[in-house]
Amino acid sequence: MKLVWIVSLAIVTLAATSARAELAAGREAYARGEFAVAWRELEPVAREGSAEAQYLIGRMLARGEGRAANPGRAAEWYRRAAERGSAEAQNNLGLLYEAGTGVARDASVAAKWYRRAAKSGFAVAAFNLARLLESGVEGTDGTAEAERWYRRSAARGHAGAAEWVSRQGRPSGAESSVAEPVPTAEPSIVATDESATNASVPAAPASARAHRDAWERGDWSEASAALTEKAATGDADAAYRLGLLADQGLGKTRDLGAAERWFRTAAERDHGRAMYELGFLELRGRSAARKKDALAARVWFALAAERQVGDAAKWVERIDESLTSDEIETAEARVRAWRPSAANDDD
């Protein structure tokens, strides 16, 4: 019996050692951009329950690294890792729920995951929670709590949160009410690239991924510079992300005019999420015209729905309730006539 126990212990020890080796090899392969190797090493460990491996598998699926992008499966792997305590996975799962990418859009669920990650001290999640609370969750005003999370994030070195704190004109240790009007922008920061392609495409060089890394660090100035350069080459996703930065006031003063221009640039290059954001700008009177235009909003939401973006189809249904049959037909005609003005160079 003692011999059996010793043999069993040896097997368990060897298995654990092997799992650690595979995780380390997968982590290193991912850092080098060798995604095929990362998949081979990480997937078995992820299935055995490693939160770090589960998070990295989710990240590769979200970004289309090594295999075709699949936000739905990314959400599944993020959830497994999140339930095992991975703050990074909790944050990224929140991003998917906020954007409605791979899951049904739900700001309250996004806030729940952000909060869990933020409570563990993850600065990026604290910033995302603050941003979401500031924009309003389920119609509530969370400005006081938003400020607390902005300051906690800034205290942990998050550049975007520090920028927000600096605009308030108070030291980062101060706890007081928000000094400026609460933005009403739709929550939009997302972790995935809609331009991600299939596994046969070689990994992008480090320079091409600079904006993604800066984005996830919350270094909005660096992200903006890298995205502007990329957008100039015709990249629709870069233009979309520049729209998000302007819409949320990340890195500089909020500029709805610039947000609209960038979203429109991306939308004209057939970017579904940019179409979705334009729908909200038109619906809420935040476009250049500064007046609500339900018909224009309906057109953009319908185009986004054709591309299966979030809950765009539901917004079409809601808007139709306020339009006449002639207006609906006009909107449908515009949708049928719409053509992208330029191709995304990354497609």
C-alpha positions, 0 to 999 in steps of 0.5 A: 500500500505504501508503494502504491501511495509513493507511486501515486504521489510521484505521478501527481508531482510529475504531472504538476511539474509538466503543467508548470513547464507547459505554462511557462513555455506557452507564456514565453511563446506568447510574449515572442508572438509565436502564437501557434506554439503558445496554443499548443502549450497553453490549451492542455493546461487551460483545460486542466484549470490554469487561470493564467492559461485560460486567460491567455487562450481567451486573449488569443481568441479575442485578438485573432492570434494564432487562430481565427478571432472568436469573441464568443469563445474568448468570453467563455475562456475569460469567464473560466479564468475570471471565476478562478480569480484572474483580474485580467480575465475579469477586466476583459470579460467586462470589456466584452459585456460593455461592448456587446462583443461575443456576448449580449451587451450588459453594462451592469454585468460589465460593471460587476466584472470590472469591480471584482478586478478593481477590488483586487488592485487592478488599475485598468479595471478600476479605470474602466469601472470609473468610466462606466459609472461616470457614464451611468449604469442602468440609468443611475448616477454613479459620479461619486463612486466613479471619482473614487475609482478614478483616484484609486486607479491613478494612485496605482499608476494608470495614465488615463486615470491620472489624466482625469484626476489632473483635469479635476484640479485637486490632488489625487488623495482628495475625495470629493464630488465630480467637478465637471458634468458627467459625460453621456457617452456610450461605453465603448472601450473594447479589447478585441480587434474586429480587423483580426484575421485567420490563423494563416496570417502571420503575427503582426510585428511588435510595432504594429501592435504598439497601439494595442499594448498602449491601449491596454495600459491606459497610455492614451497619448501613446495609443493616440499617436500609434493609432493616428499613424495606423489610421493614415494607412487606411486602417478602419479599426484604428480610426474607430479607436481614435473615435473612442478616445475622442468620445471618452476624453481619454488623454485630452479634452473630450471632443465629440466633433473629432469622435464623429469624424473618426467614427464616420471615417471608420464606418465609411470603411465598413467598420461595424462598431463605428456604425453602431457608435454613429447611431448613438451620436445621431440618436442622442443629438451629439453629432455635428448637427447637434440635434436628434436624428432618429432616421439617420440613427436608424440607418447606422444601426441597421448597417451595424445590425447587418454586420451582427454588432451587439444589440444593433438590431434591437435599436432598429426595432426601438427606433421603428416604433417612433417612425412613420412607415414612409420614414422607415422605407426611406431609411431602408432605401439608404441602407440598401444604397450604402456602399463603403467609400474605401477598403480597410487595408488590413482586410 
